Amino acid sequence: MDNLNDKHILITGGTGSFGKAFTRKVLECFPHIRRLVIFSRDELKQYEMAQHFGTDRYPGIRYFIGDVRDPDRVCRAMEGIDYVIHAAALKQVSAAEYNPFECIKTNVIGAQNVIEAALDSSVEKVIALSTDKAAAPINLYGATKLASDKLFVAGNGYAGMHDTRFSVVRYGNVMGSRGSVIPFFQSLAATNELPITDERMTRFMITLEQGVELVWHAFEDMQGGEIYVKKIPSMNILDIAKAVNPSAKLKFIGIRPGEKLHEQMIGFEDAPYTYEYKDHYKILPMIHDWYNDPLRIKDGTKVANDFVYSSNNNVEWMSIEQLNQWINQNKPKIGVS
């Protein structure tokens, strides 16, 4: 991106896996950034993060305790901010199924609070993080993220005289993040038995670094209302298990509540508004006929009207050897949030 040293950036959910990865990238490239606000509700995580990114070394960093459910606190945190990355969410599928009210408060009402605060504070650009579970959702978490995506796209229509612009990035399973399948399997290594929901199950695989790069690109490219979808490989659940522990016994337990056999990031309903680029796809907003806007299309190629981007019809697949190599290179980071 262009020089961010004079910018003020806020990350909601900033102590999570993505927030820390994005912070590391920004501080590496722009150590003299004017202000980088880490907004989250967990004081312990903020304290632990400050041990790595302290104000003594990075005078522009700020740690701001708050919850996206609290509109007044979000407004206060956003004063003078130029760019926002909205990463705060309740993300565990099973937890959302059993605590739906809490999930809606954070993922939907929290998204609305961020949008309204950004408009009131005249923020330049806002990027919201989404998930493959938001495409044709079957669980509450996916449904709340779909609602959140819709709110951020529609936020561009609410902007009115404001110059604030909103876009979304969508990607799949973040490799090694806390609660994901790789550290879960590794935690069971001593038992020499791994639970498998269904041998046919597939998942998209993305690294934190790729997620950060997609947000980076979105800030550069966005006109407002776009959903950016990273091109990433898929893996079969059996291959993931073999990479983690090739000698483990596999115990088939069946698909859990709210779980899909295959994930999807672009459905055929979005295909008429989707364009392909070298490293990603871009779903253009239907509102105001913006899907015909040359400034948003740029050099993209229209996908077929029946196009579907699903983890089981992917053209790119990660091998067991490739995942093993990634695990060996990232052992200290796996499972850290």
C-alpha positions in Angstrom: 0.0 0.0 0.0 0.9 3.6 -0.2 2.7 5.2 2.8 0.7 4.5 6.0 3.0 6.3 8.3 0.6 9.3 8.4 -2.5 7.1 8.8 -4.6 6.2 11.8 -5.8 2.6 11.7 -8.2 0.6 14.0 -8.6 -3.1 14.2 -11.6 -4.5 16.0 -10.9 -7.9 17.5 -7.3 -6.8 17.2 -5.9 -9.4 19.6 -7.1 -12.3 17.5 -5.0 -14.3 15.0 -5.7 -11.9 12.1 -5.2 -8.8 14.2 -1.8 -9.8 15.4 -0.7 -10.9 11.9 -1.9 -7.6 10.4 -0.3 -5.6 13.2 3.0 -7.4 12.6 2.8 -6.7 8.8 1.9 -3.0 9.3 4.7 -2.4 11.9 7.3 -4.1 9.7 6.4 -1.9 6.7 5.5 1.3 8.5 7.2 1.4 11.9 6.4 5.1 12.3 2.7 4.8 11.7 0.8 7.6 13.3 -1.7 5.5 15.2 -2.6 1.8 15.2 -5.5 1.1 17.6 -6.0 -2.5 18.9 -9.7 -2.7 19.9 -10.8 -5.7 21.8 -12.6 -6.7 25.0 -10.0 -9.0 26.6 -7.5 -7.1 28.8 -5.3 -10.2 29.2 -4.9 -10.7 25.5 -4.0 -7.0 25.1 -1.4 -7.3 27.8 0.1 -10.4 26.2 0.1 -8.7 22.8 1.8 -5.6 24.2 4.7 -7.7 25.3 5.5 -8.2 21.6 4.3 -4.9 20.2 4.9 -2.4 23.0 4.5 1.3 22.9 8.2 1.8 23.8 9.3 0.3 20.5 6.2 1.3 18.5 5.0 4.6 19.9 2.0 4.7 17.5 0.3 1.6 18.8 -2.7 1.9 21.2 -4.6 -0.7 23.2 -8.3 0.2 23.6 -10.5 -2.1 25.6 -14.1 -2.2 24.3 -16.8 -4.4 22.8 -18.3 -3.9 19.3 -21.7 -4.4 21.0 -21.2 -1.0 22.8 -21.9 1.7 20.2 -20.6 4.5 22.4 -17.3 2.8 22.9 -16.9 2.0 19.2 -17.6 5.7 18.4 -15.0 6.8 20.9 -12.4 4.4 19.5 -13.0 5.5 16.0 -12.4 9.2 16.5 -9.8 10.5 14.0 -9.4 7.0 12.4 -8.7 6.7 8.6 -8.9 3.0 8.0 -10.8 0.2 9.9 -10.4 -3.6 9.7 -13.4 -5.2 11.4 -12.2 -8.6 12.6 -14.2 -8.9 15.8 -16.7 -11.9 15.8 -17.9 -14.9 17.6 -16.6 -17.6 15.2 -17.1 -21.1 16.7 -19.9 -22.9 14.8 -21.0 -25.1 17.7 -20.9 -22.2 20.3 -23.1 -20.1 18.0 -25.6 -22.9 17.6 -26.1 -23.1 21.4 -25.7 -19.4 22.1 -27.5 -17.7 19.2 -28.5 -14.5 20.9 -24.9 -13.8 21.8 -23.7 -14.5 18.3 -26.3 -12.1 16.8 -25.4 -9.3 19.3 -21.7 -9.5 18.3 -21.8 -10.5 14.6 -24.8 -8.5 13.4 -25.5 -5.7 15.9 -21.7 -5.2 16.3 -21.3 -4.9 12.5 -24.1 -2.2 12.5 -22.3 -0.3 15.3 -19.0 -0.3 13.4 -20.7 0.9 10.2 -22.6 3.8 12.0 -19.5 4.8 14.0 -17.4 4.8 10.8 -19.9 7.1 9.1 -20.2 9.4 12.1 -16.4 9.6 12.3 -15.8 10.1 8.6 -13.5 7.1 8.3 -12.1 6.8 4.8 -12.2 3.0 4.3 -13.6 0.0 6.2 -12.8 -3.7 5.4 -14.9 -6.4 7.2 -13.6 -10.0 7.4 -16.0 -12.6 6.3 -16.0 -16.4 6.0 -16.8 -19.2 3.5 -19.6 -20.1 5.9 -21.4 -16.9 4.8 -22.1 -18.3 1.4 -25.3 -20.4 1.4 -25.2 -20.7 5.2 -26.7 -23.6 7.1 -25.5 -22.6 10.6 -26.2 -19.6 12.7 -22.6 -18.3 12.5 -22.7 -18.3 8.7 -26.1 -16.7 8.7 -24.8 -13.9 11.0 -21.8 -13.3 8.8 -24.0 -13.2 5.7 -26.1 -10.6 7.4 -22.9 -8.7 8.3 -21.7 -8.8 4.7 -25.0 -7.4 3.5 -24.8 -4.6 6.1 -21.3 -3.6 5.0 -22.2 -3.6 1.3 -25.3 -1.6 2.0 -23.3 0.8 4.1 -22.1 2.4 1.0 -25.6 3.4 0.1 -26.1 4.9 3.6 -22.9 7.0 3.3 -24.8 9.8 1.6 -22.5 12.9 1.7 -19.8 11.0 3.6 -16.8 9.7 1.7 -16.7 6.5 3.8 -16.4 3.3 1.8 -17.1 -0.3 2.9 -15.9 -3.6 1.4 -15.6 -7.2 2.5 -13.0 -9.9 2.2 -14.0 -13.6 2.4 -11.8 -16.6 2.9 -11.8 -20.2 4.3 -10.2 -22.1 7.1 -7.2 -20.2 8.5 -4.4 -22.7 8.9 -3.2 -23.1 12.5 -5.5 -20.5 14.0 -6.9 -21.3 17.5 -9.9 -23.6 17.2 -9.2 -24.8 13.7 -8.7 -28.4 12.6 -4.8 -28.6 12.6 -4.2 -27.6 16.2 -7.2 -29.6 17.2 -5.8 -32.8 15.6 -2.4 -32.0 17.1 -3.9 -31.7 20.6 -5.0 -35.3 20.2 -1.6 -36.6 19.1 -1.0 -38.5 22.3 -4.2 -40.5 22.0 -3.1 -41.7 18.6 -6.8 -41.5 17.5 -8.3 -38.7 15.4 -12.1 -38.0 15.1 -13.3 -37.7 11.5 -16.7 -36.3 10.8 -17.0 -37.6 7.2 -14.3 -39.0 5.0 -15.7 -36.9 2.0 -15.4 -33.6 3.8 -13.3 -30.8 2.2 -12.2 -27.4 3.4 -10.5 -24.3 1.9 -7.1 -23.7 3.4 -5.5 -20.2 3.8 -2.6 -18.9 5.7 -2.8 -15.8 7.9 -0.3 -14.1 5.6 -2.5 -14.6 2.6 -5.5 -13.2 4.6 -3.5 -10.1 5.4 -2.4 -9.7 1.8 -6.0 -9.9 0.7 -7.0 -7.1 3.1 -4.0 -5.1 1.9 -5.1 -5.5 -1.7 -8.7 -4.6 -0.9 -7.7 -1.3 0.7 -5.8 -0.4 -2.5 -8.5 -1.6 -5.0 -11.9 -0.9 -3.4 -14.4 1.6 -4.6 -17.0 0.4 -2.1 -19.3 -2.7 -1.9 -17.0 -5.3 -3.3 -16.6 -8.8 -1.7 -13.1 -10.0 -2.3 -12.6 -13.8 -2.4 -9.0 -15.2 -2.3 -8.1 -18.1 -4.6 -6.8 -20.8 -2.2 -6.4 -24.5 -2.2 -8.7 -27.2 -0.8 -7.9 -30.3 1.3 -9.7 -33.4 2.1 -10.2 -34.0 5.9 -8.4 -37.4 5.6 -5.3 -35.8 4.1 -5.2 -33.2 6.9 -5.3 -36.1 9.4 -2.6 -38.0 7.6 -0.4 -34.9 7.6 -0.8 -34.3 11.3 -0.4 -38.0 12.4 -0.1 -40.6 9.6 -0.2 -43.5 12.1 -3.3 -42.4 14.0 -6.5 -44.5 14.1 -9.4 -42.7 12.5 -12.7 -42.6 14.4 -15.7 -41.6 12.3 -18.2 -39.6 14.4 -20.6 -38.0 11.8 -21.2 -34.4 10.9 -21.8 -32.1 13.8 -24.7 -29.6 14.1 -24.4 -26.7 11.7 -21.5 -28.3 9.7 -21.3 -28.6 6.0 -19.7 -31.5 4.0 -18.1 -28.9 1.6 -17.7 -25.2 2.0 -18.6 -22.6 -0.6 -17.3 -19.0 -1.1 -19.2 -18.1 -4.3 -22.6 -19.5 -5.1 -24.3 -19.5 -8.5 -26.6 -16.7 -7.2 -23.5 -14.4 -7.1 -22.0 -15.6 -10.4 -23.7 -12.9 -12.5 -21.9 -10.2 -10.5 -18.5 -12.0 -10.1 -15.2 -11.3 -11.9 -12.0 -13.2 -11.9 -8.5 -11.9 -11.4 -5.1 -13.5 -11.1 -5.2 -14.2 -7.4 -8.8 -13.6 -6.4 -12.4 -13.2 -7.4 -14.5 -10.1 -6.8 -18.3 -10.1 -6.2 -19.6 -6.7 -7.2 -22.5 -5.0 -5.4 -25.9 -5.3 -7.0 -27.1 -2.0 -5.4 -27.2 1.1 -7.7 -26.1 -1.1 -10.7 -22.5 -1.0 -9.3 -21.9 -4.4 -10.8 -21.6 -2.6 -14.2 -19.1 0.0 -12.9 -15.8 0.0 -14.9 -14.0 1.4 -11.8 -14.9 -1.7 -9.9 -14.5 -4.2 -12.7 -11.1 -2.9 -13.8 -9.3 -5.7 -15.7 -11.5 -8.5 -14.4 -13.0 -11.3 -16.5 -16.6 -12.2 -16.0 -17.2 -15.8 -14.7 -19.8 -18.1 -16.2 -23.3 -17.6 -15.0 -23.4 -21.1 -13.4 -20.0 -20.6 -11.7 -19.7 -22.0 -8.1 -16.5 -21.7 -6.1 -16.7 -24.6 -3.6 -14.1 -26.6 -1.7 -14.9 -29.8 -3.6 -14.9 -28.3 -7.1 -11.7 -26.4 -6.6 -9.0 -26.6 -9.3 -6.2 -26.2 -6.7 -5.5 -28.7 -4.0 -3.0 -28.8 -1.2 -1.0 -32.1 -0.9 -0.1 -33.9 2.4 3.5 -33.0 1.7 2.7 -29.3 1.3 0.8 -29.2 4.5 3.5 -31.1 6.4 6.0 -28.5 5.2 3.8 -25.7 6.4 3.3 -27.4 9.8 7.1 -27.8 10.3 7.7 -24.1 9.4 5.0 -22.8 11.7 5.1 -25.0 14.8 5.5 -22.2 17.3 2.6 -20.3 15.8 0.0 -23.1 15.5 -3.0 -22.7 17.8 -2.0 -19.2 19.0 -4.8 -16.6 18.8 
